[in-house]
């Protein structure tokens, strides 16, 4: 049985679309940046409750509540990132600042002998700083796609 010509054309078009996306340097770099963000963010947030119990001395329920509040702060970072872009900040600059600040804060939070309150503040600030990154990624998608129909 043969597949109708229209389906063949669609499959070739889809294969060409995938190829053009994979060969688009801006799209690949954006995908890699998004992967780095996910590794950075989820490495911190996945272990946050147990980290807070160990480093800050919180009980399990307190660590869970603090962890949830810290994750919520990320939403404030999303809003802040959107405001920065609306006010004309270049996405590349905001992305660089977001990665730099979040990376620095994440490292500082894990240093030994950091006082308990400072660990909490560093974790909150990390969450807020990393929150600007998803906004930048989403704002860059239309500009990085090799063709307009590939942004949806």
C-alpha positions in Angstrom: 0.0 0.0 0.0 1.3 3.4 -0.9 1.1 6.5 1.2 -0.7 9.4 -0.6 1.6 12.1 -2.0 0.3 14.7 0.4 1.5 12.7 3.4 4.9 12.2 1.7 5.2 16.0 1.2 4.3 16.6 4.9 6.8 14.1 6.1 9.5 15.6 4.0 8.6 19.1 5.2 8.7 18.0 8.8 12.1 16.3 8.3 13.4 19.5 6.7 12.0 21.6 9.6 13.7 19.3 12.2 17.0 19.5 10.2 16.8 23.3 9.9 16.2 23.6 13.7 19.1 21.3 14.5 21.4 23.2 12.2 20.4 26.6 13.5 23.2 27.8 15.8 21.0 30.3 17.7 18.3 27.7 18.3 20.8 25.1 19.5 22.6 27.6 21.7 19.2 28.7 23.2 18.4 25.0 23.9 21.7 24.5 25.5 21.3 27.6 27.7 17.9 26.3 28.7 19.4 22.9 29.6 22.1 24.6 31.7 19.4 26.6 33.5 17.4 23.5 34.3 20.5 21.7 35.6 21.4 24.7 37.8 17.9 25.3 39.1 16.8 21.7 39.7 20.2 20.8 41.3 19.5 23.5 43.9 15.8 23.0 44.3 15.7 19.2 44.3 17.8 19.0 47.4 16.7 22.2 49.0 14.6 20.7 51.9 17.3 18.3 53.0 19.9 21.0 52.5 18.0 23.4 54.7 17.5 20.6 57.3 21.2 19.9 57.4 22.7 23.4 57.0 20.1 25.6 58.7 18.8 23.1 61.2 15.2 23.3 60.1 12.7 20.5 60.9 11.2 18.6 58.0 8.0 20.6 57.9 9.8 23.9 58.2 12.3 22.9 55.5 9.4 22.0 53.2 7.6 25.3 53.8 10.8 27.3 53.4 11.6 25.3 50.2 8.2 26.0 48.8 8.5 29.7 49.6 11.9 29.8 47.9 10.5 28.2 44.8 7.7 30.7 44.7 10.2 33.5 44.7 11.3 32.3 41.3 7.9 33.6 40.0 8.9 37.1 41.2 12.1 36.7 39.2 10.0 35.8 36.1 8.0 39.0 36.5 11.2 41.0 37.1 12.8 39.5 34.0 9.7 40.5 31.9 9.9 44.0 33.2 13.6 44.3 32.4 12.9 43.2 28.8 9.9 45.5 28.4 12.1 48.4 29.5 14.7 47.7 26.8 17.3 45.5 28.5 18.9 43.3 25.9 18.0 39.5 26.3 21.7 38.5 26.0 22.7 40.9 28.8 19.8 39.7 31.1 20.7 36.1 30.4 24.4 36.7 31.2 23.5 38.5 34.4 20.9 35.9 35.4 23.4 33.1 35.0 26.3 34.9 36.6 24.3 36.1 39.7 22.4 32.7 40.1 25.7 30.8 39.7 27.5 32.9 42.3 24.7 32.8 44.8 24.3 29.0 44.4 28.0 28.5 45.1 27.9 30.8 48.1 24.9 29.0 49.6 26.8 25.7 49.6 30.0 27.0 51.1 30.8 25.6 54.6 30.5 27.8 57.6 27.9 30.1 56.0 25.5 31.3 58.8 22.0 29.8 58.7 20.2 33.0 58.0 22.7 33.8 55.2 22.0 30.4 53.6 18.3 31.2 53.6 18.9 34.6 52.1 21.3 33.2 49.4 18.7 30.5 48.5 15.9 33.1 48.1 18.2 35.4 46.1 19.3 32.4 43.9 15.7 31.6 43.1 14.8 35.2 42.2 17.9 35.6 40.1 17.4 32.4 38.2 13.8 33.3 37.6 14.7 35.9 35.0 16.2 33.2 32.8 13.0 31.4 31.5 11.6 34.7 30.5 14.6 35.4 28.4 14.5 32.0 26.7 10.9 32.5 25.8 11.5 36.0 24.5 14.4 34.7 22.3 12.5 31.8 20.6 10.9 33.9 17.8 14.3 35.4 17.0 16.3 32.2 17.1 14.0 30.0 15.0 15.1 29.5 11.5 11.6 30.1 10.1 8.5 31.8 11.6 6.3 28.7 11.4 8.7 26.8 13.7 8.0 29.0 16.7 4.6 27.6 17.6 
